[in-house]
Amino acid sequence: MEDIKLTDLKSGERAIVVAINGGMGLKRKAEAQGLRVGVKLTKLTEHFLRGPITIRINNITIAFGYGIAQRIIVKRLSEKEE
């Protein structure tokens, strides 16, 4: 599967984080919330017209703004990989 932006995932899809494209501030903020390269996540919701994106990592729900979510690069997980 190809690498895509978090914003391109559909609600309910699972993925693994491959990269976080941004400066040290963004990477620190993401890591502080449990989002780092190699982590599996589930996209829960997205809002119309570039609103916040909600994801779940383990049992933690996190919301990111649309701009930050575009910088998070993921790879969709197939049912076998989950």
VENVEN-V31936 format. One record per residue. N is the residue number from 0. SS is DSSP state (H for helix, E for strand, - for the rest). PSI is psi as a letter, one per 20 degrees, with the letter a starting at -180 (NA if undefined). OMEGA is omega as a letter, one per 20 degrees, with the letter a starting at -180 (none if undefined). Layout:
N	SS	PSI	OMEGA
N	SS	PSI	OMEGA
This chain:
0	-	q	a
1	-	r	r
2	E	p	a
3	E	r	r
4	E	q	r
5	H	h	a
6	H	h	a
7	H	i	r
8	-	q	r
9	-	q	r
10	-	p	r
11	-	i	a
12	-	q	r
13	E	q	a
14	E	r	r
15	E	p	a
16	E	p	r
17	E	h	a
18	E	q	r
19	E	o	a
20	-	o	r
21	-	r	r
22	-	a	a
23	H	h	r
24	H	g	r
25	H	g	a
26	H	g	r
27	H	g	r
28	H	g	r
29	H	g	a
30	H	h	r
31	H	h	r
32	-	j	r
33	-	j	a
34	-	o	r
35	-	r	r
36	-	p	r
37	-	i	a
38	-	p	r
39	E	p	a
40	E	r	r
41	E	p	r
42	E	p	a
43	E	g	a
44	E	r	r
45	E	q	a
46	-	q	a
47	-	q	r
48	-	l	r
49	-	l	r
50	-	a	a
51	-	q	r
52	E	p	r
53	E	p	r
54	E	r	r
55	E	p	r
56	E	o	a
57	-	d	r
58	-	k	a
59	E	p	r
60	E	p	a
61	E	q	r
62	E	p	r
63	E	q	r
64	-	r	a
65	H	g	a
66	H	g	r
67	H	g	a
68	H	h	r
69	H	h	a
70	-	i	r
71	E	o	a
72	E	p	a
73	E	r	r
74	E	p	r
75	E	q	r
76	-	p	r
77	-	r	a
78	-	h	r
79	-	h	a
80	-	i	a
81	-	NA	none
